[in-house]
Amino acid sequence: MTRLMTNPNIARPDDIYERLIDLHADRSPEESLRINARLILLLINHVGDPEVLQEAFAIAAATNQGANR
């Protein structure tokens, strides 16, 4: 069973973050939401492993709940 990789795995994370921010520059909130949805679906397709995806969903949901407290 493949496990979700949660350790840092990006050679230049600041560059990736900057590209993500640039992706949303001059976009309406609705356009940004559509872009995020497409990006998520593309990455889900790339991962492909339902068990890894379920683990990611669970971690994301737990993290979100903690942020709302």
PDB file of N, CA, C, O and CB in Angstrom:
ATOM      1  N   MET A   1       0.844  -1.184   0.000  1.00  0.00           N
ATOM      2  CA  MET A   1       0.000   0.000   0.000  1.00  0.00           C
ATOM      3  C   MET A   1       0.886   1.243   0.000  1.00  0.00           C
ATOM      4  O   MET A   1       1.772   1.382   0.843  1.00  0.00           O
ATOM      5  CB  MET A   1      -0.958   0.001   1.223  1.00  0.00           C
ATOM      6  N   THR A   2       0.647   2.121  -0.927  1.00  0.00           N
ATOM      7  CA  THR A   2       1.365   3.387  -0.997  1.00  0.00           C
ATOM      8  C   THR A   2       0.778   4.340   0.035  1.00  0.00           C
ATOM      9  O   THR A   2      -0.437   4.404   0.218  1.00  0.00           O
ATOM     10  CB  THR A   2       1.291   3.998  -2.426  1.00  0.00           C
ATOM     11  N   ARG A   3       1.650   5.074   0.701  1.00  0.00           N
ATOM     12  CA  ARG A   3       1.212   6.048   1.690  1.00  0.00           C
ATOM     13  C   ARG A   3       1.417   7.447   1.122  1.00  0.00           C
ATOM     14  O   ARG A   3       2.285   7.680   0.280  1.00  0.00           O
ATOM     15  CB  ARG A   3       1.980   5.871   3.032  1.00  0.00           C
ATOM     16  N   LEU A   4       0.609   8.351   1.600  1.00  0.00           N
ATOM     17  CA  LEU A   4       0.726   9.742   1.188  1.00  0.00           C
ATOM     18  C   LEU A   4       2.057  10.306   1.665  1.00  0.00           C
ATOM     19  O   LEU A   4       2.416  10.160   2.834  1.00  0.00           O
ATOM     20  CB  LEU A   4      -0.450  10.581   1.736  1.00  0.00           C
ATOM     21  N   MET A   5       2.783  10.944   0.766  1.00  0.00           N
ATOM     22  CA  MET A   5       4.040  11.575   1.122  1.00  0.00           C
ATOM     23  C   MET A   5       3.724  12.938   1.747  1.00  0.00           C
ATOM     24  O   MET A   5       3.167  13.815   1.086  1.00  0.00           O
ATOM     25  CB  MET A   5       4.977  11.720  -0.130  1.00  0.00           C
ATOM     26  N   THR A   6       4.079  13.109   3.009  1.00  0.00           N
ATOM     27  CA  THR A   6       3.810  14.380   3.692  1.00  0.00           C
ATOM     28  C   THR A   6       5.078  15.143   4.031  1.00  0.00           C
ATOM     29  O   THR A   6       5.014  16.289   4.476  1.00  0.00           O
ATOM     30  CB  THR A   6       3.024  14.131   4.957  1.00  0.00           C
ATOM     31  N   ASN A   7       6.229  14.518   3.825  1.00  0.00           N
ATOM     32  CA  ASN A   7       7.497  15.234   4.034  1.00  0.00           C
ATOM     33  C   ASN A   7       7.744  16.153   2.845  1.00  0.00           C
ATOM     34  O   ASN A   7       7.282  15.869   1.740  1.00  0.00           O
ATOM     35  CB  ASN A   7       8.693  14.234   4.219  1.00  0.00           C
ATOM     36  N   PRO A   8       8.465  17.250   3.055  1.00  0.00           N
ATOM     37  CA  PRO A   8       8.768  18.152   1.938  1.00  0.00           C
ATOM     38  C   PRO A   8       9.379  17.382   0.763  1.00  0.00           C
ATOM     39  O   PRO A   8      10.298  16.582   0.937  1.00  0.00           O
ATOM     40  CB  PRO A   8       9.728  19.270   2.395  1.00  0.00           C
ATOM     41  N   ASN A   9       8.850  17.641  -0.429  1.00  0.00           N
ATOM     42  CA  ASN A   9       9.276  16.906  -1.622  1.00  0.00           C
ATOM     43  C   ASN A   9       9.397  17.831  -2.831  1.00  0.00           C
ATOM     44  O   ASN A   9       9.309  17.376  -3.972  1.00  0.00           O
ATOM     45  CB  ASN A   9       8.290  15.773  -1.926  1.00  0.00           C
ATOM     46  N   ILE A  10       9.595  19.104  -2.592  1.00  0.00           N
ATOM     47  CA  ILE A  10       9.691  20.084  -3.669  1.00  0.00           C
ATOM     48  C   ILE A  10      11.062  20.746  -3.565  1.00  0.00           C
ATOM     49  O   ILE A  10      11.427  21.274  -2.514  1.00  0.00           O
ATOM     50  CB  ILE A  10       8.529  21.149  -3.591  1.00  0.00           C
ATOM     51  N   ALA A  11      11.813  20.715  -4.654  1.00  0.00           N
ATOM     52  CA  ALA A  11      13.167  21.255  -4.633  1.00  0.00           C
ATOM     53  C   ALA A  11      13.188  22.750  -4.321  1.00  0.00           C
ATOM     54  O   ALA A  11      14.036  23.211  -3.556  1.00  0.00           O
ATOM     55  CB  ALA A  11      13.846  20.998  -5.963  1.00  0.00           C
ATOM     56  N   ARG A  12      12.276  23.500  -4.900  1.00  0.00           N
ATOM     57  CA  ARG A  12      12.249  24.944  -4.691  1.00  0.00           C
ATOM     58  C   ARG A  12      10.825  25.379  -4.348  1.00  0.00           C
ATOM     59  O   ARG A  12      10.129  25.947  -5.190  1.00  0.00           O
ATOM     60  CB  ARG A  12      12.770  25.696  -5.949  1.00  0.00           C
ATOM     61  N   PRO A  13      10.393  25.115  -3.123  1.00  0.00           N
ATOM     62  CA  PRO A  13       8.995  25.381  -2.764  1.00  0.00           C
ATOM     63  C   PRO A  13       8.585  26.841  -2.900  1.00  0.00           C
ATOM     64  O   PRO A  13       7.439  27.125  -3.250  1.00  0.00           O
ATOM     65  CB  PRO A  13       8.750  24.939  -1.360  1.00  0.00           C
ATOM     66  N   ASP A  14       9.487  27.762  -2.634  1.00  0.00           N
ATOM     67  CA  ASP A  14       9.132  29.182  -2.769  1.00  0.00           C
ATOM     68  C   ASP A  14       8.807  29.539  -4.212  1.00  0.00           C
ATOM     69  O   ASP A  14       7.915  30.348  -4.468  1.00  0.00           O
ATOM     70  CB  ASP A  14      10.273  30.068  -2.260  1.00  0.00           C
ATOM     71  N   ASP A  15       9.521  28.945  -5.146  1.00  0.00           N
ATOM     72  CA  ASP A  15       9.248  29.195  -6.566  1.00  0.00           C
ATOM     73  C   ASP A  15       7.870  28.642  -6.958  1.00  0.00           C
ATOM     74  O   ASP A  15       7.123  29.283  -7.698  1.00  0.00           O
ATOM     75  CB  ASP A  15      10.352  28.560  -7.449  1.00  0.00           C
ATOM     76  N   ILE A  16       7.552  27.466  -6.462  1.00  0.00           N
ATOM     77  CA  ILE A  16       6.244  26.872  -6.764  1.00  0.00           C
ATOM     78  C   ILE A  16       5.137  27.713  -6.148  1.00  0.00           C
ATOM     79  O   ILE A  16       4.114  27.959  -6.787  1.00  0.00           O
ATOM     80  CB  ILE A  16       6.165  25.415  -6.245  1.00  0.00           C
ATOM     81  N   TYR A  17       5.334  28.154  -4.913  1.00  0.00           N
ATOM     82  CA  TYR A  17       4.333  28.994  -4.259  1.00  0.00           C
ATOM     83  C   TYR A  17       4.122  30.285  -5.053  1.00  0.00           C
ATOM     84  O   TYR A  17       2.987  30.721  -5.245  1.00  0.00           O
ATOM     85  CB  TYR A  17       4.760  29.318  -2.809  1.00  0.00           C
ATOM     86  N   GLU A  18       5.213  30.889  -5.510  1.00  0.00           N
ATOM     87  CA  GLU A  18       5.106  32.121  -6.311  1.00  0.00           C
ATOM     88  C   GLU A  18       4.329  31.881  -7.600  1.00  0.00           C
ATOM     89  O   GLU A  18       3.521  32.717  -8.004  1.00  0.00           O
ATOM     90  CB  GLU A  18       6.504  32.668  -6.641  1.00  0.00           C
ATOM     91  N   ARG A  19       4.568  30.744  -8.246  1.00  0.00           N
ATOM     92  CA  ARG A  19       3.832  30.423  -9.476  1.00  0.00           C
ATOM     93  C   ARG A  19       2.351  30.222  -9.185  1.00  0.00           C
ATOM     94  O   ARG A  19       1.499  30.606  -9.987  1.00  0.00           O
ATOM     95  CB  ARG A  19       4.414  29.164 -10.142  1.00  0.00           C
ATOM     96  N   LEU A  20       2.041  29.618  -8.038  1.00  0.00           N
ATOM     97  CA  LEU A  20       0.638  29.437  -7.661  1.00  0.00           C
ATOM     98  C   LEU A  20      -0.031  30.778  -7.415  1.00  0.00           C
ATOM     99  O   LEU A  20      -1.162  30.994  -7.851  1.00  0.00           O
ATOM    100  CB  LEU A  20       0.523  28.554  -6.413  1.00  0.00           C
ATOM    101  N   ILE A  21       0.646  31.673  -6.728  1.00  0.00           N
ATOM    102  CA  ILE A  21       0.109  33.018  -6.485  1.00  0.00           C
ATOM    103  C   ILE A  21      -0.078  33.750  -7.811  1.00  0.00           C
ATOM    104  O   ILE A  21      -1.107  34.391  -8.029  1.00  0.00           O
ATOM    105  CB  ILE A  21       1.049  33.826  -5.547  1.00  0.00           C
ATOM    106  N   ASP A  22       0.915  33.656  -8.697  1.00  0.00           N
ATOM    107  CA  ASP A  22       0.817  34.304 -10.007  1.00  0.00           C
ATOM    108  C   ASP A  22      -0.358  33.759 -10.820  1.00  0.00           C
ATOM    109  O   ASP A  22      -0.983  34.493 -11.587  1.00  0.00           O
ATOM    110  CB  ASP A  22       2.119  34.117 -10.786  1.00  0.00           C
ATOM    111  N   LEU A  23      -0.651  32.476 -10.650  1.00  0.00           N
ATOM    112  CA  LEU A  23      -1.764  31.859 -11.363  1.00  0.00           C
ATOM    113  C   LEU A  23      -3.088  32.550 -11.047  1.00  0.00           C
ATOM    114  O   LEU A  23      -3.997  32.581 -11.877  1.00  0.00           O
ATOM    115  CB  LEU A  23      -1.855  30.379 -11.015  1.00  0.00           C
ATOM    116  N   HIS A  24      -3.185  33.102  -9.841  1.00  0.00           N
ATOM    117  CA  HIS A  24      -4.426  33.738  -9.403  1.00  0.00           C
ATOM    118  C   HIS A  24      -4.420  35.263  -9.560  1.00  0.00           C
ATOM    119  O   HIS A  24      -5.424  35.923  -9.290  1.00  0.00           O
ATOM    120  CB  HIS A  24      -4.686  33.387  -7.964  1.00  0.00           C
ATOM    121  N   ALA A  25      -3.310  35.803  -9.987  1.00  0.00           N
ATOM    122  CA  ALA A  25      -3.211  37.259 -10.128  1.00  0.00           C
ATOM    123  C   ALA A  25      -4.230  37.766 -11.139  1.00  0.00           C
ATOM    124  O   ALA A  25      -4.409  37.182 -12.208  1.00  0.00           O
ATOM    125  CB  ALA A  25      -1.788  37.670 -10.556  1.00  0.00           C
ATOM    126  N   ASP A  26      -4.890  38.851 -10.789  1.00  0.00           N
ATOM    127  CA  ASP A  26      -5.860  39.509 -11.664  1.00  0.00           C
ATOM    128  C   ASP A  26      -7.055  38.624 -12.026  1.00  0.00           C
ATOM    129  O   ASP A  26      -7.700  38.843 -13.051  1.00  0.00           O
ATOM    130  CB  ASP A  26      -5.177  39.957 -12.923  1.00  0.00           C
ATOM    131  N   ARG A  27      -7.347  37.639 -11.200  1.00  0.00           N
ATOM    132  CA  ARG A  27      -8.502  36.771 -11.423  1.00  0.00           C
ATOM    133  C   ARG A  27      -9.605  37.135 -10.427  1.00  0.00           C
ATOM    134  O   ARG A  27      -9.326  37.585  -9.315  1.00  0.00           O
ATOM    135  CB  ARG A  27      -8.107  35.268 -11.286  1.00  0.00           C
ATOM    136  N   SER A  28     -10.817  36.942 -10.824  1.00  0.00           N
ATOM    137  CA  SER A  28     -11.930  37.126  -9.894  1.00  0.00           C
ATOM    138  C   SER A  28     -11.920  35.950  -8.911  1.00  0.00           C
ATOM    139  O   SER A  28     -11.312  34.915  -9.186  1.00  0.00           O
ATOM    140  CB  SER A  28     -13.310  37.224 -10.658  1.00  0.00           C
ATOM    141  N   PRO A  29     -12.590  36.107  -7.773  1.00  0.00           N
ATOM    142  CA  PRO A  29     -12.677  34.976  -6.841  1.00  0.00           C
ATOM    143  C   PRO A  29     -13.282  33.726  -7.497  1.00  0.00           C
ATOM    144  O   PRO A  29     -12.853  32.607  -7.219  1.00  0.00           O
ATOM    145  CB  PRO A  29     -13.510  35.370  -5.621  1.00  0.00           C
ATOM    146  N   GLU A  30     -14.268  33.923  -8.358  1.00  0.00           N
ATOM    147  CA  GLU A  30     -14.892  32.787  -9.040  1.00  0.00           C
ATOM    148  C   GLU A  30     -13.905  32.093  -9.984  1.00  0.00           C
ATOM    149  O   GLU A  30     -13.855  30.864 -10.039  1.00  0.00           O
ATOM    150  CB  GLU A  30     -16.129  33.251  -9.821  1.00  0.00           C
ATOM    151  N   GLU A  31     -13.126  32.880 -10.723  1.00  0.00           N
ATOM    152  CA  GLU A  31     -12.115  32.292 -11.612  1.00  0.00           C
ATOM    153  C   GLU A  31     -11.076  31.529 -10.804  1.00  0.00           C
ATOM    154  O   GLU A  31     -10.670  30.436 -11.196  1.00  0.00           O
ATOM    155  CB  GLU A  31     -11.429  33.384 -12.461  1.00  0.00           C
ATOM    156  N   SER A  32     -10.644  32.088  -9.688  1.00  0.00           N
ATOM    157  CA  SER A  32      -9.663  31.410  -8.832  1.00  0.00           C
ATOM    158  C   SER A  32     -10.203  30.090  -8.304  1.00  0.00           C
ATOM    159  O   SER A  32      -9.480  29.096  -8.254  1.00  0.00           O
ATOM    160  CB  SER A  32      -9.263  32.309  -7.664  1.00  0.00           C
ATOM    161  N   LEU A  33     -11.482  30.078  -7.908  1.00  0.00           N
ATOM    162  CA  LEU A  33     -12.082  28.828  -7.439  1.00  0.00           C
ATOM    163  C   LEU A  33     -12.131  27.781  -8.549  1.00  0.00           C
ATOM    164  O   LEU A  33     -11.870  26.604  -8.301  1.00  0.00           O
ATOM    165  CB  LEU A  33     -13.491  29.086  -6.903  1.00  0.00           C
ATOM    166  N   ARG A  34     -12.463  28.199  -9.765  1.00  0.00           N
ATOM    167  CA  ARG A  34     -12.489  27.252 -10.893  1.00  0.00           C
ATOM    168  C   ARG A  34     -11.086  26.727 -11.194  1.00  0.00           C
ATOM    169  O   ARG A  34     -10.910  25.537 -11.455  1.00  0.00           O
ATOM    170  CB  ARG A  34     -13.084  27.926 -12.154  1.00  0.00           C
ATOM    171  N   ILE A  35     -10.093  27.606 -11.158  1.00  0.00           N
ATOM    172  CA  ILE A  35      -8.710  27.178 -11.388  1.00  0.00           C
ATOM    173  C   ILE A  35      -8.282  26.176 -10.318  1.00  0.00           C
ATOM    174  O   ILE A  35      -7.691  25.142 -10.630  1.00  0.00           O
ATOM    175  CB  ILE A  35      -7.755  28.396 -11.395  1.00  0.00           C
ATOM    176  N   ASN A  36      -8.583  26.486  -9.054  1.00  0.00           N
ATOM    177  CA  ASN A  36      -8.230  25.563  -7.975  1.00  0.00           C
ATOM    178  C   ASN A  36      -8.913  24.216  -8.160  1.00  0.00           C
ATOM    179  O   ASN A  36      -8.288  23.176  -7.953  1.00  0.00           O
ATOM    180  CB  ASN A  36      -8.607  26.158  -6.616  1.00  0.00           C
ATOM    181  N   ALA A  37     -10.176  24.219  -8.544  1.00  0.00           N
ATOM    182  CA  ALA A  37     -10.899  22.960  -8.756  1.00  0.00           C
ATOM    183  C   ALA A  37     -10.251  22.151  -9.886  1.00  0.00           C
ATOM    184  O   ALA A  37     -10.058  20.943  -9.752  1.00  0.00           O
ATOM    185  CB  ALA A  37     -12.390  23.237  -9.081  1.00  0.00           C
ATOM    186  N   ARG A  38      -9.919  22.807 -10.982  1.00  0.00           N
ATOM    187  CA  ARG A  38      -9.267  22.092 -12.093  1.00  0.00           C
ATOM    188  C   ARG A  38      -7.902  21.566 -11.674  1.00  0.00           C
ATOM    189  O   ARG A  38      -7.541  20.438 -12.010  1.00  0.00           O
ATOM    190  CB  ARG A  38      -9.120  23.013 -13.320  1.00  0.00           C
ATOM    191  N   LEU A  39      -7.145  22.370 -10.947  1.00  0.00           N
ATOM    192  CA  LEU A  39      -5.820  21.949 -10.488  1.00  0.00           C
ATOM    193  C   LEU A  39      -5.933  20.734  -9.570  1.00  0.00           C
ATOM    194  O   LEU A  39      -5.176  19.773  -9.710  1.00  0.00           O
ATOM    195  CB  LEU A  39      -5.105  23.106  -9.758  1.00  0.00           C
ATOM    196  N   ILE A  40      -6.871  20.777  -8.640  1.00  0.00           N
ATOM    197  CA  ILE A  40      -7.076  19.645  -7.734  1.00  0.00           C
ATOM    198  C   ILE A  40      -7.430  18.385  -8.520  1.00  0.00           C
ATOM    199  O   ILE A  40      -6.872  17.318  -8.266  1.00  0.00           O
ATOM    200  CB  ILE A  40      -8.184  19.963  -6.711  1.00  0.00           C
ATOM    201  N   LEU A  41      -8.348  18.502  -9.467  1.00  0.00           N
ATOM    202  CA  LEU A  41      -8.747  17.327 -10.253  1.00  0.00           C
ATOM    203  C   LEU A  41      -7.600  16.794 -11.105  1.00  0.00           C
ATOM    204  O   LEU A  41      -7.458  15.580 -11.257  1.00  0.00           O
ATOM    205  CB  LEU A  41      -9.932  17.672 -11.148  1.00  0.00           C
ATOM    206  N   LEU A  42      -6.792  17.673 -11.654  1.00  0.00           N
ATOM    207  CA  LEU A  42      -5.617  17.220 -12.416  1.00  0.00           C
ATOM    208  C   LEU A  42      -4.641  16.458 -11.528  1.00  0.00           C
ATOM    209  O   LEU A  42      -4.115  15.417 -11.922  1.00  0.00           O
ATOM    210  CB  LEU A  42      -4.905  18.416 -13.066  1.00  0.00           C
ATOM    211  N   LEU A  43      -4.401  16.980 -10.332  1.00  0.00           N
ATOM    212  CA  LEU A  43      -3.466  16.316  -9.422  1.00  0.00           C
ATOM    213  C   LEU A  43      -4.042  15.013  -8.870  1.00  0.00           C
ATOM    214  O   LEU A  43      -3.305  14.044  -8.685  1.00  0.00           O
ATOM    215  CB  LEU A  43      -3.101  17.250  -8.269  1.00  0.00           C
ATOM    216  N   ILE A  44      -5.338  14.976  -8.608  1.00  0.00           N
ATOM    217  CA  ILE A  44      -5.988  13.730  -8.188  1.00  0.00           C
ATOM    218  C   ILE A  44      -5.818  12.672  -9.270  1.00  0.00           C
ATOM    219  O   ILE A  44      -5.494  11.523  -8.972  1.00  0.00           O
ATOM    220  CB  ILE A  44      -7.494  13.963  -7.889  1.00  0.00           C
ATOM    221  N   ASN A  45      -6.035  13.055 -10.519  1.00  0.00           N
ATOM    222  CA  ASN A  45      -5.856  12.125 -11.624  1.00  0.00           C
ATOM    223  C   ASN A  45      -4.415  11.637 -11.700  1.00  0.00           C
ATOM    224  O   ASN A  45      -4.171  10.459 -11.964  1.00  0.00           O
ATOM    225  CB  ASN A  45      -6.260  12.780 -12.940  1.00  0.00           C
ATOM    226  N   HIS A  46      -3.470  12.523 -11.473  1.00  0.00           N
ATOM    227  CA  HIS A  46      -2.058  12.151 -11.527  1.00  0.00           C
ATOM    228  C   HIS A  46      -1.718  11.156 -10.421  1.00  0.00           C
ATOM    229  O   HIS A  46      -1.018  10.175 -10.672  1.00  0.00           O
ATOM    230  CB  HIS A  46      -1.169  13.399 -11.411  1.00  0.00           C
ATOM    231  N   VAL A  47      -2.200  11.392  -9.211  1.00  0.00           N
ATOM    232  CA  VAL A  47      -1.932  10.481  -8.095  1.00  0.00           C
ATOM    233  C   VAL A  47      -2.581   9.127  -8.371  1.00  0.00           C
ATOM    234  O   VAL A  47      -1.921   8.089  -8.322  1.00  0.00           O
ATOM    235  CB  VAL A  47      -2.455  11.075  -6.755  1.00  0.00           C
ATOM    236  N   GLY A  48      -3.870   9.150  -8.659  1.00  0.00           N
ATOM    237  CA  GLY A  48      -4.568   7.957  -9.108  1.00  0.00           C
ATOM    238  C   GLY A  48      -4.861   6.889  -8.066  1.00  0.00           C
ATOM    239  O   GLY A  48      -5.817   6.134  -8.244  1.00  0.00           O
ATOM    240  N   ASP A  49      -4.108   6.789  -7.013  1.00  0.00           N
ATOM    241  CA  ASP A  49      -4.278   5.734  -6.015  1.00  0.00           C
ATOM    242  C   ASP A  49      -5.374   6.128  -5.031  1.00  0.00           C
ATOM    243  O   ASP A  49      -5.203   7.078  -4.267  1.00  0.00           O
ATOM    244  CB  ASP A  49      -2.948   5.461  -5.268  1.00  0.00           C
ATOM    245  N   PRO A  50      -6.506   5.406  -5.039  1.00  0.00           N
ATOM    246  CA  PRO A  50      -7.627   5.777  -4.168  1.00  0.00           C
ATOM    247  C   PRO A  50      -7.269   5.790  -2.683  1.00  0.00           C
ATOM    248  O   PRO A  50      -7.786   6.618  -1.933  1.00  0.00           O
ATOM    249  CB  PRO A  50      -8.772   4.828  -4.391  1.00  0.00           C
ATOM    250  N   GLU A  51      -6.400   4.894  -2.254  1.00  0.00           N
ATOM    251  CA  GLU A  51      -6.021   4.856  -0.838  1.00  0.00           C
ATOM    252  C   GLU A  51      -5.206   6.093  -0.455  1.00  0.00           C
ATOM    253  O   GLU A  51      -5.414   6.670   0.612  1.00  0.00           O
ATOM    254  CB  GLU A  51      -5.218   3.578  -0.532  1.00  0.00           C
ATOM    255  N   VAL A  52      -4.288   6.493  -1.318  1.00  0.00           N
ATOM    256  CA  VAL A  52      -3.489   7.696  -1.066  1.00  0.00           C
ATOM    257  C   VAL A  52      -4.393   8.920  -1.068  1.00  0.00           C
ATOM    258  O   VAL A  52      -4.257   9.803  -0.221  1.00  0.00           O
ATOM    259  CB  VAL A  52      -2.366   7.848  -2.124  1.00  0.00           C
ATOM    260  N   LEU A  53      -5.302   8.971  -2.011  1.00  0.00           N
ATOM    261  CA  LEU A  53      -6.219  10.103  -2.082  1.00  0.00           C
ATOM    262  C   LEU A  53      -7.109  10.168  -0.848  1.00  0.00           C
ATOM    263  O   LEU A  53      -7.346  11.256  -0.322  1.00  0.00           O
ATOM    264  CB  LEU A  53      -7.076  10.014  -3.344  1.00  0.00           C
ATOM    265  N   GLN A  54      -7.608   9.027  -0.373  1.00  0.00           N
ATOM    266  CA  GLN A  54      -8.442   9.013   0.824  1.00  0.00           C
ATOM    267  C   GLN A  54      -7.652   9.507   2.031  1.00  0.00           C
ATOM    268  O   GLN A  54      -8.181  10.241   2.866  1.00  0.00           O
ATOM    269  CB  GLN A  54      -8.988   7.602   1.086  1.00  0.00           C
ATOM    270  N   GLU A  55      -6.389   9.105   2.120  1.00  0.00           N
ATOM    271  CA  GLU A  55      -5.533   9.584   3.206  1.00  0.00           C
ATOM    272  C   GLU A  55      -5.357  11.102   3.117  1.00  0.00           C
ATOM    273  O   GLU A  55      -5.405  11.794   4.133  1.00  0.00           O
ATOM    274  CB  GLU A  55      -4.156   8.879   3.165  1.00  0.00           C
ATOM    275  N   ALA A  56      -5.154  11.614   1.912  1.00  0.00           N
ATOM    276  CA  ALA A  56      -5.007  13.061   1.717  1.00  0.00           C
ATOM    277  C   ALA A  56      -6.287  13.787   2.103  1.00  0.00           C
ATOM    278  O   ALA A  56      -6.240  14.833   2.750  1.00  0.00           O
ATOM    279  CB  ALA A  56      -4.640  13.377   0.256  1.00  0.00           C
ATOM    280  N   PHE A  57      -7.428  13.235   1.709  1.00  0.00           N
ATOM    281  CA  PHE A  57      -8.708  13.854   2.063  1.00  0.00           C
ATOM    282  C   PHE A  57      -8.875  13.923   3.580  1.00  0.00           C
ATOM    283  O   PHE A  57      -9.301  14.944   4.120  1.00  0.00           O
ATOM    284  CB  PHE A  57      -9.877  13.071   1.435  1.00  0.00           C
ATOM    285  N   ALA A  58      -8.537  12.829   4.260  1.00  0.00           N
ATOM    286  CA  ALA A  58      -8.687  12.789   5.715  1.00  0.00           C
ATOM    287  C   ALA A  58      -7.777  13.808   6.398  1.00  0.00           C
ATOM    288  O   ALA A  58      -8.196  14.492   7.332  1.00  0.00           O
ATOM    289  CB  ALA A  58      -8.385  11.382   6.239  1.00  0.00           C
ATOM    290  N   ILE A  59      -6.533  13.908   5.933  1.00  0.00           N
ATOM    291  CA  ILE A  59      -5.597  14.872   6.518  1.00  0.00           C
ATOM    292  C   ILE A  59      -6.070  16.294   6.249  1.00  0.00           C
ATOM    293  O   ILE A  59      -6.032  17.144   7.139  1.00  0.00           O
ATOM    294  CB  ILE A  59      -4.173  14.665   5.953  1.00  0.00           C
ATOM    295  N   ALA A  60      -6.513  16.552   5.030  1.00  0.00           N
ATOM    296  CA  ALA A  60      -6.992  17.896   4.688  1.00  0.00           C
ATOM    297  C   ALA A  60      -8.210  18.268   5.521  1.00  0.00           C
ATOM    298  O   ALA A  60      -8.314  19.401   5.989  1.00  0.00           O
ATOM    299  CB  ALA A  60      -7.332  17.983   3.194  1.00  0.00           C
ATOM    300  N   ALA A  61      -9.117  17.343   5.708  1.00  0.00           N
ATOM    301  CA  ALA A  61     -10.318  17.623   6.504  1.00  0.00           C
ATOM    302  C   ALA A  61      -9.964  17.879   7.959  1.00  0.00           C
ATOM    303  O   ALA A  61     -10.518  18.787   8.578  1.00  0.00           O
ATOM    304  CB  ALA A  61     -11.310  16.462   6.405  1.00  0.00           C
ATOM    305  N   ALA A  62      -9.058  17.098   8.510  1.00  0.00           N
ATOM    306  CA  ALA A  62      -8.655  17.279   9.903  1.00  0.00           C
ATOM    307  C   ALA A  62      -7.934  18.605  10.087  1.00  0.00           C
ATOM    308  O   ALA A  62      -8.142  19.291  11.087  1.00  0.00           O
ATOM    309  CB  ALA A  62      -7.761  16.123  10.359  1.00  0.00           C
ATOM    310  N   THR A  63      -7.095  18.969   9.138  1.00  0.00           N
ATOM    311  CA  THR A  63      -6.365  20.237   9.202  1.00  0.00           C
ATOM    312  C   THR A  63      -7.345  21.389   9.123  1.00  0.00           C
ATOM    313  O   THR A  63      -7.195  22.378   9.841  1.00  0.00           O
ATOM    314  CB  THR A  63      -5.319  20.336   8.068  1.00  0.00           C
ATOM    315  N   ASN A  64      -8.354  21.279   8.257  1.00  0.00           N
ATOM    316  CA  ASN A  64      -9.342  22.327   8.093  1.00  0.00           C
ATOM    317  C   ASN A  64     -10.141  22.525   9.373  1.00  0.00           C
ATOM    318  O   ASN A  64     -10.417  23.658   9.770  1.00  0.00           O
ATOM    319  CB  ASN A  64     -10.272  22.001   6.933  1.00  0.00           C
ATOM    320  N   GLN A  65     -10.511  21.430  10.015  1.00  0.00           N
ATOM    321  CA  GLN A  65     -11.274  21.530  11.264  1.00  0.00           C
ATOM    322  C   GLN A  65     -10.458  22.250  12.328  1.00  0.00           C
ATOM    323  O   GLN A  65     -11.002  23.051  13.089  1.00  0.00           O
ATOM    324  CB  GLN A  65     -11.685  20.132  11.766  1.00  0.00           C
ATOM    325  N   GLY A  66      -9.172  21.975  12.388  1.00  0.00           N
ATOM    326  CA  GLY A  66      -8.316  22.630  13.370  1.00  0.00           C
ATOM    327  C   GLY A  66      -8.182  24.121  13.099  1.00  0.00           C
ATOM    328  O   GLY A  66      -8.048  24.912  14.032  1.00  0.00           O
ATOM    329  N   ALA A  67      -8.216  24.510  11.825  1.00  0.00           N
ATOM    330  CA  ALA A  67      -8.074  25.927  11.468  1.00  0.00           C
ATOM    331  C   ALA A  67      -9.326  26.710  11.806  1.00  0.00           C
ATOM    332  O   ALA A  67      -9.268  27.925  12.000  1.00  0.00           O
ATOM    333  CB  ALA A  67      -7.759  26.076   9.983  1.00  0.00           C
ATOM    334  N   ASN A  68     -10.462  26.024  11.879  1.00  0.00           N
ATOM    335  CA  ASN A  68     -11.731  26.712  12.151  1.00  0.00           C
ATOM    336  C   ASN A  68     -11.995  26.902  13.637  1.00  0.00           C
ATOM    337  O   ASN A  68     -12.980  27.546  13.998  1.00  0.00           O
ATOM    338  CB  ASN A  68     -12.875  25.942  11.536  1.00  0.00           C
ATOM    339  N   ARG A  69     -11.167  26.376  14.493  1.00  0.00           N
ATOM    340  CA  ARG A  69     -11.389  26.488  15.940  1.00  0.00           C
ATOM    341  C   ARG A  69     -10.888  27.787  16.483  1.00  0.00           C
ATOM    342  O   ARG A  69     -10.999  28.038  17.683  1.00  0.00           O
ATOM    343  CB  ARG A  69     -10.726  25.356  16.669  1.00  0.00           C
TER     344      ARG A  69
END
